[in-house]
Structures are given as C-alpha cells and as structure tokens.
C-alpha cells in the first residue's frame, strides 16, 4: 500500500502568510505542517510516499524534505499539480506512482493525535473498495457529513444546512486501484474542480464505501488563520503523532 500526501494549492485563505510560501510549509508548533502527515503515514506502516505539490514554492519541499532521510525513509517521491484542479485531480496525478497498488490519500494540512494503523490494516483486509475516516465535530454545517444507518454510510452531504449527523469526513481516504478510473469519469463542480466527495459517492453507489472513526483530535490546520493558530496551541499542549526523529 502506498501513501500520497496532497500539498498543492495557493492557500489563499492564509494570506498574507502564503504569499511567500506554500501553506504546508508553515510552522505548526516546532516543525513544518507537512511533517505531520508524513509521520502519520509512517506510523501506519506506509513507507512508499508521494508528495503532490504545486504553485511557485514547490521546490521548497525538496529543499526541506530531500529524500526523507530525516524520517528514516530511503526515498520520497514528488509530482507537480499545475493548477488548482481539486483534490480528486491531484489524486489522478498519482496513478503512475500507485502502480496498481492500493493507496492512502492524506491532505497535507490535516493533523491528528492518534494512529490510523488499525484502520489501514482493516482496509487491507477488504476485497475491494474504499475506506474513509470520520470524526465527530461540533459544527457539522462546515464539513462533508456522513449519514450512517446500520453501520453503513448511506449518504455524504457537503456542508448541509440541516445535518443528519455530526460525523465529518476528514482528509484521510483509502482506495483500491479503481479510484483512477473513477477520477477519469468526473466532471468539474461549480468551483471548476474535481471533487473528492464525488469519488467517495461513486464508491458509495457501488456499495463499497466503508469507514472507521478517528480517536483523538483532528485538526484542519490550513482552513483559516484561526485554524492554524488553534493547531499550534493544541499541538504545543498535547503533541501529535508522538514519534519524531
């Protein structure tokens, strides 16, 4: 199983900080934001990792991370997203890297407290399909929300006005190799992007979308300036991912 970290975009919601750097290179407490998802994948037993980046500061990732030696990796892979085409488009860029294997996709601005190794192992035992991670949130109107019945997801709604649950779909997704065929069928949303929710709904229609709930906190550190400040405070107080070089 291979890991893909999505770290592109212009980060306009974090201006002026991101006028001179990629948001995933901004500090969260004592290290750059991108370090956290890398460590999450490593803690889950994934060692073959691709960084998808973009914008004017893509070269800074190579200068910072190199081949991943500081994380105990033999090699890190990189690819470039030329425009802001959405999360699903970025996933499609990783098809050559996947080489037919299953993939775990993680957004580069997501920081978690716990370990997802058990969820990864459960996904590996699935014959096919996808697995997403959910987390209970206090403000479900702000997220993609999963409706659940009899232990199965029945629907995913983006920022619902009347949420049917408070289980948000967080930025960690596991897919079999069908995902690249699905991405090729997608049409841009009103935002002009290929949406990851459409990928998840495609698996849902096939009856092959499963989930686990995340223990510990989940932070979307790149959502806003206030979210970045909150992430710095929580990580400083509680730590994240525990293991670092």
Phi and psi in degrees as GROMACS dihedral restraints (atoms count N, CA, C in turn):
[ dihedral_restraints ]
;  ai    aj    ak    al  type     phi  dphi    fc
    3     4     5     6     1  -112.5    20    10
    4     5     6     7     1   154.9    20    10
    6     7     8     9     1  -111.6    20    10
    7     8     9    10     1   139.8    20    10
    9    10    11    12     1  -130.5    20    10
   10    11    12    13     1   123.3    20    10
   12    13    14    15     1  -108.8    20    10
   13    14    15    16     1   123.9    20    10
   15    16    17    18     1   -93.6    20    10
   16    17    18    19     1   114.7    20    10
   18    19    20    21     1  -136.3    20    10
   19    20    21    22     1    39.0    20    10
   21    22    23    24     1   -98.0    20    10
   22    23    24    25     1  -151.5    20    10
   24    25    26    27     1    83.1    20    10
   25    26    27    28     1   166.8    20    10
   27    28    29    30     1   -97.5    20    10
   28    29    30    31     1   -13.6    20    10
   30    31    32    33     1    60.6    20    10
   31    32    33    34     1    39.1    20    10
   33    34    35    36     1   -63.5    20    10
   34    35    36    37     1   -26.0    20    10
   36    37    38    39     1   -70.8    20    10
   37    38    39    40     1    -9.9    20    10
   39    40    41    42     1  -110.2    20    10
   40    41    42    43     1    16.2    20    10
   42    43    44    45     1   -62.4    20    10
   43    44    45    46     1   144.5    20    10
   45    46    47    48     1   -88.6    20    10
   46    47    48    49     1     0.4    20    10
   48    49    50    51     1   -58.9    20    10
   49    50    51    52     1   -36.7    20    10
   51    52    53    54     1   -93.8    20    10
   52    53    54    55     1    11.2    20    10
   54    55    56    57     1   -72.3    20    10
   55    56    57    58     1   -19.7    20    10
   57    58    59    60     1  -121.7    20    10
   58    59    60    61     1    -0.9    20    10
   60    61    62    63     1  -158.0    20    10
   61    62    63    64     1   162.6    20    10
   63    64    65    66     1   -72.1    20    10
   64    65    66    67     1   140.8    20    10
   66    67    68    69     1   -61.1    20    10
   67    68    69    70     1   -29.0    20    10
   69    70    71    72     1   -74.1    20    10
   70    71    72    73     1    -5.6    20    10
   72    73    74    75     1  -100.9    20    10
   73    74    75    76     1    -3.4    20    10
   75    76    77    78     1   -68.6    20    10
   76    77    78    79     1   151.5    20    10
   78    79    80    81     1   -77.0    20    10
   79    80    81    82     1   139.4    20    10
   81    82    83    84     1  -121.3    20    10
   82    83    84    85     1   105.0    20    10
   84    85    86    87     1    58.7    20    10
   85    86    87    88     1  -105.7    20    10
   87    88    89    90     1  -109.4    20    10
   88    89    90    91     1    16.1    20    10
   90    91    92    93     1  -158.0    20    10
   91    92    93    94     1   160.3    20    10
   93    94    95    96     1   -63.1    20    10
   94    95    96    97     1   148.4    20    10
   96    97    98    99     1   -52.5    20    10
   97    98    99   100     1   -40.2    20    10
   99   100   101   102     1   -62.8    20    10
  100   101   102   103     1   -22.0    20    10
  102   103   104   105     1   -63.0    20    10
  103   104   105   106     1   -33.6    20    10
  105   106   107   108     1   -67.3    20    10
  106   107   108   109     1   -49.8    20    10
  108   109   110   111     1   -65.1    20    10
  109   110   111   112     1   -33.4    20    10
  111   112   113   114     1   -59.9    20    10
  112   113   114   115     1   -46.7    20    10
  114   115   116   117     1   -66.3    20    10
  115   116   117   118     1   -34.4    20    10
  117   118   119   120     1   -59.2    20    10
  118   119   120   121     1   -44.9    20    10
  120   121   122   123     1   -66.6    20    10
  121   122   123   124     1   -42.6    20    10
  123   124   125   126     1   -62.9    20    10
  124   125   126   127     1   -42.6    20    10
  126   127   128   129     1   -62.4    20    10
  127   128   129   130     1   -25.5    20    10
  129   130   131   132     1   -87.7    20    10
  130   131   132   133     1     2.9    20    10
  132   133   134   135     1    91.2    20    10
  133   134   135   136     1    10.9    20    10
  135   136   137   138     1   -97.9    20    10
  136   137   138   139     1   123.8    20    10
  138   139   140   141     1  -116.8    20    10
  139   140   141   142     1   -13.7    20    10
  141   142   143   144     1  -101.5    20    10
  142   143   144   145     1   105.1    20    10
  144   145   146   147     1  -127.5    20    10
  145   146   147   148     1   138.1    20    10
  147   148   149   150     1  -116.2    20    10
  148   149   150   151     1   132.3    20    10
  150   151   152   153     1  -101.1    20    10
  151   152   153   154     1   120.9    20    10
  153   154   155   156     1  -100.0    20    10
  154   155   156   157     1   116.9    20    10
  156   157   158   159     1  -130.2    20    10
  157   158   159   160     1  -175.3    20    10
  159   160   161   162     1  -173.5    20    10
  160   161   162   163     1  -171.7    20    10
  162   163   164   165     1    76.7    20    10
  163   164   165   166     1  -168.4    20    10
  165   166   167   168     1   -83.2    20    10
  166   167   168   169     1    -8.1    20    10
  168   169   170   171     1  -115.7    20    10
  169   170   171   172     1    21.5    20    10
  171   172   173   174     1   -60.1    20    10
  172   173   174   175     1   -36.5    20    10
  174   175   176   177     1   -64.0    20    10
  175   176   177   178     1   -20.7    20    10
  177   178   179   180     1   -67.3    20    10
  178   179   180   181     1   -27.5    20    10
  180   181   182   183     1   -64.0    20    10
  181   182   183   184     1   -41.9    20    10
  183   184   185   186     1   -65.6    20    10
  184   185   186   187     1   -40.2    20    10
  186   187   188   189     1   -65.9    20    10
  187   188   189   190     1   -35.8    20    10
  189   190   191   192     1   -78.0    20    10
  190   191   192   193     1   -47.4    20    10
  192   193   194   195     1   -98.3    20    10
  193   194   195   196     1   -26.9    20    10
  195   196   197   198     1    55.0    20    10
  196   197   198   199     1  -132.6    20    10
  198   199   200   201     1   -95.2    20    10
  199   200   201   202     1    13.7    20    10
  201   202   203   204     1    84.0    20    10
  202   203   204   205     1    16.8    20    10
  204   205   206   207     1   -57.6    20    10
  205   206   207   208     1   -38.9    20    10
  207   208   209   210     1   -65.4    20    10
  208   209   210   211     1   -19.3    20    10
  210   211   212   213     1   -98.0    20    10
  211   212   213   214     1     3.9    20    10
  213   214   215   216     1    81.8    20    10
  214   215   216   217     1    15.6    20    10
  216   217   218   219     1   -92.6    20    10
  217   218   219   220     1   150.3    20    10
  219   220   221   222     1   -83.6    20    10
  220   221   222   223     1   -25.3    20    10
  222   223   224   225     1  -160.6    20    10
  223   224   225   226     1   143.8    20    10
  225   226   227   228     1  -120.1    20    10
  226   227   228   229     1   141.9    20    10
  228   229   230   231     1  -107.3    20    10
  229   230   231   232     1   150.7    20    10
  231   232   233   234     1  -135.2    20    10
  232   233   234   235     1   146.5    20    10
  234   235   236   237     1  -144.7    20    10
  235   236   237   238     1   164.4    20    10
  237   238   239   240     1  -119.8    20    10
  238   239   240   241     1   127.9    20    10
  240   241   242   243     1   -96.8    20    10
  241   242   243   244     1   114.8    20    10
  243   244   245   246     1   -69.2    20    10
  244   245   246   247     1   -32.1    20    10
  246   247   248   249     1  -139.5    20    10
  247   248   249   250     1   174.0    20    10
  249   250   251   252     1   -83.0    20    10
  250   251   252   253     1    82.9    20    10
  252   253   254   255     1   -99.7    20    10
  253   254   255   256     1     3.8    20    10
  255   256   257   258     1   102.4    20    10
  256   257   258   259     1   165.2    20    10
  258   259   260   261     1   -62.7    20    10
  259   260   261   262     1   -44.0    20    10
  261   262   263   264     1   -64.4    20    10
  262   263   264   265     1   -36.4    20    10
  264   265   266   267     1   -63.6    20    10
  265   266   267   268     1   -41.6    20    10
  267   268   269   270     1   -61.3    20    10
  268   269   270   271     1   -38.2    20    10
  270   271   272   273     1   -60.5    20    10
  271   272   273   274     1   -42.9    20    10
  273   274   275   276     1   -59.8    20    10
  274   275   276   277     1   -28.9    20    10
  276   277   278   279     1   -68.6    20    10
  277   278   279   280     1   -13.7    20    10
  279   280   281   282     1   -95.5    20    10
  280   281   282   283     1     5.8    20    10
  282   283   284   285     1   -60.2    20    10
  283   284   285   286     1   -41.9    20    10
  285   286   287   288     1   -63.7    20    10
  286   287   288   289     1   -33.9    20    10
  288   289   290   291     1   -72.4    20    10
  289   290   291   292     1   -38.7    20    10
  291   292   293   294     1   -63.3    20    10
  292   293   294   295     1   -36.5    20    10
  294   295   296   297     1    51.4    20    10
  295   296   297   298     1    42.2    20    10
  297   298   299   300     1    84.3    20    10
  298   299   300   301     1    -6.1    20    10
  300   301   302   303     1   -84.9    20    10
  301   302   303   304     1   166.7    20    10
  303   304   305   306     1   -72.2    20    10
  304   305   306   307     1   155.5    20    10
  306   307   308   309     1  -132.4    20    10
  307   308   309   310     1   149.3    20    10
  309   310   311   312     1  -113.0    20    10
  310   311   312   313     1   123.0    20    10
  312   313   314   315     1  -103.1    20    10
  313   314   315   316     1   131.9    20    10
  315   316   317   318     1  -134.5    20    10
  316   317   318   319     1   134.2    20    10
  318   319   320   321     1   -71.8    20    10
  319   320   321   322     1   137.2    20    10
  321   322   323   324     1   -70.5    20    10
  322   323   324   325     1    -9.8    20    10
  324   325   326   327     1  -107.0    20    10
  325   326   327   328     1    10.7    20    10
  327   328   329   330     1   -92.5    20    10
  328   329   330   331     1   131.2    20    10
  330   331   332   333     1  -125.4    20    10
  331   332   333   334     1   129.9    20    10
  333   334   335   336     1  -123.9    20    10
  334   335   336   337     1   157.5    20    10
  336   337   338   339     1   -87.8    20    10
  337   338   339   340     1   -36.1    20    10
  339   340   341   342     1   -92.3    20    10
  340   341   342   343     1  -166.5    20    10
  342   343   344   345     1  -117.9    20    10
  343   344   345   346     1   136.3    20    10
  345   346   347   348     1  -102.0    20    10
  346   347   348   349     1    15.1    20    10
  348   349   350   351     1   -58.4    20    10
  349   350   351   352     1   -41.7    20    10
  351   352   353   354     1   -62.6    20    10
  352   353   354   355     1   -41.9    20    10
  354   355   356   357     1   -64.0    20    10
  355   356   357   358     1   -39.1    20    10
  357   358   359   360     1   -63.9    20    10
  358   359   360   361     1   -43.8    20    10
  360   361   362   363     1   -65.4    20    10
  361   362   363   364     1   -36.8    20    10
  363   364   365   366     1   -63.2    20    10
  364   365   366   367     1   -41.8    20    10
  366   367   368   369     1   -64.5    20    10
  367   368   369   370     1   -39.5    20    10
  369   370   371   372     1   -60.6    20    10
  370   371   372   373     1   -28.2    20    10
  372   373   374   375     1   -82.2    20    10
  373   374   375   376     1   -11.6    20    10
  375   376   377   378     1   -69.5    20    10
  376   377   378   379     1   144.2    20    10
  378   379   380   381     1   -66.6    20    10
  379   380   381   382     1   -40.5    20    10
  381   382   383   384     1  -163.2    20    10
  382   383   384   385     1  -179.0    20    10
  384   385   386   387     1    99.8    20    10
  385   386   387   388     1  -154.7    20    10
  387   388   389   390     1  -135.6    20    10
  388   389   390   391     1   159.2    20    10
  390   391   392   393     1  -140.2    20    10
  391   392   393   394     1   132.2    20    10
  393   394   395   396     1  -120.3    20    10
  394   395   396   397     1   161.8    20    10
  396   397   398   399     1  -107.7    20    10
  397   398   399   400     1   137.1    20    10
  399   400   401   402     1  -116.1    20    10
  400   401   402   403     1   152.9    20    10
  402   403   404   405     1  -143.7    20    10
  403   404   405   406     1   133.2    20    10
  405   406   407   408     1   -67.3    20    10
  406   407   408   409     1   133.7    20    10
  408   409   410   411     1  -128.2    20    10
  409   410   411   412     1   159.1    20    10
  411   412   413   414     1   -84.8    20    10
  412   413   414   415     1   -21.2    20    10
  414   415   416   417     1  -124.6    20    10
  415   416   417   418     1    68.2    20    10
  417   418   419   420     1   -62.5    20    10
  418   419   420   421     1   -18.6    20    10
  420   421   422   423     1   -67.0    20    10
  421   422   423   424     1   -12.8    20    10
  423   424   425   426     1   -96.9    20    10
  424   425   426   427     1     0.8    20    10
  426   427   428   429     1  -134.6    20    10
  427   428   429   430     1   172.2    20    10
  429   430   431   432     1   -76.1    20    10
  430   431   432   433     1   123.8    20    10
  432   433   434   435     1  -115.0    20    10
  433   434   435   436     1   133.0    20    10
  435   436   437   438     1   -94.4    20    10
  436   437   438   439     1   129.2    20    10
  438   439   440   441     1   -90.5    20    10
  439   440   441   442     1   134.1    20    10
  441   442   443   444     1  -125.7    20    10
  442   443   444   445     1   134.0    20    10
  444   445   446   447     1  -140.8    20    10
  445   446   447   448     1   127.3    20    10
  447   448   449   450     1    54.2    20    10
  448   449   450   451     1    40.1    20    10
  450   451   452   453     1    77.5    20    10
  451   452   453   454     1     7.5    20    10
  453   454   455   456     1  -123.8    20    10
  454   455   456   457     1   145.7    20    10
  456   457   458   459     1   -73.0    20    10
  457   458   459   460     1   129.6    20    10
  459   460   461   462     1  -106.5    20    10
  460   461   462   463     1   -21.8    20    10
  462   463   464   465     1  -165.8    20    10
  463   464   465   466     1   148.7    20    10
  465   466   467   468     1  -122.0    20    10
  466   467   468   469     1   123.6    20    10
  468   469   470   471     1  -113.1    20    10
  469   470   471   472     1   134.6    20    10
  471   472   473   474     1   -86.7    20    10
  472   473   474   475     1   119.2    20    10
  474   475   476   477     1    44.7    20    10
  475   476   477   478     1    59.8    20    10
  477   478   479   480     1   -67.4    20    10
  478   479   480   481     1   142.4    20    10
  480   481   482   483     1   -70.8    20    10
  481   482   483   484     1   -32.0    20    10
  483   484   485   486     1  -127.9    20    10
  484   485   486   487     1    82.0    20    10
  486   487   488   489     1   -59.0    20    10
  487   488   489   490     1   137.5    20    10
  489   490   491   492     1   -89.6    20    10
  490   491   492   493     1    -8.9    20    10
  492   493   494   495     1  -156.9    20    10
  493   494   495   496     1   178.3    20    10
  495   496   497   498     1  -117.3    20    10
  496   497   498   499     1    26.4    20    10
  498   499   500   501     1   -95.0    20    10
  499   500   501   502     1   106.4    20    10
  501   502   503   504     1   -87.1    20    10
  502   503   504   505     1   143.5    20    10
  504   505   506   507     1   -81.8    20    10
  505   506   507   508     1   114.4    20    10
  507   508   509   510     1   -91.8    20    10
  508   509   510   511     1   174.3    20    10
  510   511   512   513     1   -82.3    20    10
  511   512   513   514     1    46.6    20    10
  513   514   515   516     1  -133.4    20    10
  514   515   516   517     1   116.4    20    10
  516   517   518   519     1  -131.0    20    10
  517   518   519   520     1   139.4    20    10
  519   520   521   522     1  -120.2    20    10
  520   521   522   523     1   129.6    20    10
  522   523   524   525     1  -135.4    20    10
  523   524   525   526     1   149.1    20    10
  525   526   527   528     1   -81.3    20    10
  526   527   528   529     1  -176.0    20    10
  528   529   530   531     1   -74.2    20    10
  529   530   531   532     1    -5.6    20    10
  531   532   533   534     1   -62.6    20    10
  532   533   534   535     1   -21.3    20    10
  534   535   536   537     1   -57.1    20    10
  535   536   537   538     1   -34.3    20    10
  537   538   539   540     1   -73.5    20    10
  538   539   540   541     1   -32.3    20    10
  540   541   542   543     1   -67.6    20    10
  541   542   543   544     1   -38.9    20    10
  543   544   545   546     1   -64.2    20    10
  544   545   546   547     1   -44.8    20    10
  546   547   548   549     1   -57.7    20    10
  547   548   549   550     1   -38.1    20    10
  549   550   551   552     1   -66.1    20    10
  550   551   552   553     1   -20.2    20    10
  552   553   554   555     1   -90.3    20    10
  553   554   555   556     1    -9.7    20    10
  555   556   557   558     1   -74.7    20    10
  556   557   558   559     1   150.0    20    10
  558   559   560   561     1  -114.4    20    10
  559   560   561   562     1   147.4    20    10
  561   562   563   564     1   -58.9    20    10
  562   563   564   565     1   144.4    20    10
  564   565   566   567     1   -78.2    20    10
  565   566   567   568     1  -176.1    20    10
  567   568   569   570     1   -62.2    20    10
  568   569   570   571     1   -20.4    20    10
  570   571   572   573     1   -81.7    20    10
  571   572   573   574     1    -5.9    20    10
  573   574   575   576     1    80.4    20    10
  574   575   576   577     1    19.1    20    10
  576   577   578   579     1  -122.8    20    10
  577   578   579   580     1   159.4    20    10
  579   580   581   582     1   -89.2    20    10
  580   581   582   583     1   120.4    20    10
  582   583   584   585     1   -94.6    20    10
  583   584   585   586     1   137.1    20    10
  585   586   587   588     1   -68.3    20    10
  586   587   588   589     1   -27.2    20    10
  588   589   590   591     1   -61.5    20    10
  589   590   591   592     1   -34.8    20    10
  591   592   593   594     1   -67.1    20    10
  592   593   594   595     1   -34.2    20    10
  594   595   596   597     1   -64.1    20    10
  595   596   597   598     1   -48.3    20    10
  597   598   599   600     1   -62.9    20    10
  598   599   600   601     1   -38.6    20    10
  600   601   602   603     1   -68.2    20    10
  601   602   603   604     1   -30.5    20    10
  603   604   605   606     1   -64.2    20    10
  604   605   606   607     1   -43.8    20    10
  606   607   608   609     1   -65.1    20    10
  607   608   609   610     1   -36.9    20    10
  609   610   611   612     1   -61.6    20    10
  610   611   612   613     1   -42.0    20    10
  612   613   614   615     1   -63.6    20    10
  613   614   615   616     1   -30.7    20    10
  615   616   617   618     1   -81.9    20    10
  616   617   618   619     1    -5.5    20    10
  618   619   620   621     1    74.6    20    10
  619   620   621   622     1    25.1    20    10
  621   622   623   624     1  -124.9    20    10
  622   623   624   625     1    28.8    20    10
  624   625   626   627     1  -108.9    20    10
  625   626   627   628     1   117.5    20    10
  627   628   629   630     1  -118.2    20    10
  628   629   630   631     1   171.2    20    10
  630   631   632   633     1  -149.8    20    10
  631   632   633   634     1   160.4    20    10
  633   634   635   636     1  -132.8    20    10
  634   635   636   637     1   155.3    20    10
  636   637   638   639     1   -99.8    20    10
  637   638   639   640     1   140.1    20    10
  639   640   641   642     1   -84.4    20    10
  640   641   642   643     1   133.7    20    10
  642   643   644   645     1   -93.3    20    10
  643   644   645   646     1   149.6    20    10
  645   646   647   648     1    81.9    20    10
  646   647   648   649     1   179.3    20    10
  648   649   650   651     1   -78.7    20    10
  649   650   651   652     1   159.1    20    10
  651   652   653   654     1  -131.6    20    10
  652   653   654   655     1   130.6    20    10
  654   655   656   657     1  -124.6    20    10
  655   656   657   658     1   130.5    20    10
  657   658   659   660     1   -99.5    20    10
  658   659   660   661     1    82.0    20    10
  660   661   662   663     1   -67.5    20    10
  661   662   663   664     1   -20.4    20    10
  663   664   665   666     1   -96.8    20    10
  664   665   666   667     1     8.0    20    10
  666   667   668   669     1   -68.6    20    10
  667   668   669   670     1   -38.1    20    10
  669   670   671   672     1  -165.9    20    10
  670   671   672   673     1   171.8    20    10
  672   673   674   675     1   -60.7    20    10
  673   674   675   676     1   -42.0    20    10
  675   676   677   678     1   -64.8    20    10
  676   677   678   679     1   -36.8    20    10
  678   679   680   681     1   -66.5    20    10
  679   680   681   682     1   -38.8    20    10
  681   682   683   684     1   -64.5    20    10
  682   683   684   685     1   -42.0    20    10
  684   685   686   687     1   -63.0    20    10
  685   686   687   688     1   -43.9    20    10
  687   688   689   690     1   -60.4    20    10
  688   689   690   691     1   -43.4    20    10
  690   691   692   693     1   -61.4    20    10
  691   692   693   694     1   -42.9    20    10
  693   694   695   696     1   -60.4    20    10
  694   695   696   697     1   -42.7    20    10
  696   697   698   699     1   -66.8    20    10
  697   698   699   700     1   -45.7    20    10
  699   700   701   702     1   -68.2    20    10
  700   701   702   703     1   -44.3    20    10
  702   703   704   705     1   -64.6    20    10
  703   704   705   706     1   -37.5    20    10
  705   706   707   708     1   -63.2    20    10
  706   707   708   709     1   -36.6    20    10
  708   709   710   711     1   -81.9    20    10
  709   710   711   712     1   -42.0    20    10
  711   712   713   714     1  -111.6    20    10
  712   713   714   715     1   -19.2    20    10
  714   715   716   717     1    80.1    20    10
  715   716   717   718     1   174.0    20    10
  717   718   719   720     1  -155.3    20    10
  718   719   720   721     1   136.2    20    10
  720   721   722   723     1    62.8    20    10
  721   722   723   724     1    -4.2    20    10
  723   724   725   726     1    56.4    20    10
  724   725   726   727     1   -58.9    20    10
  726   727   728   729     1   -84.8    20    10
  727   728   729   730     1   123.2    20    10
  729   730   731   732     1  -140.4    20    10
  730   731   732   733     1   158.9    20    10
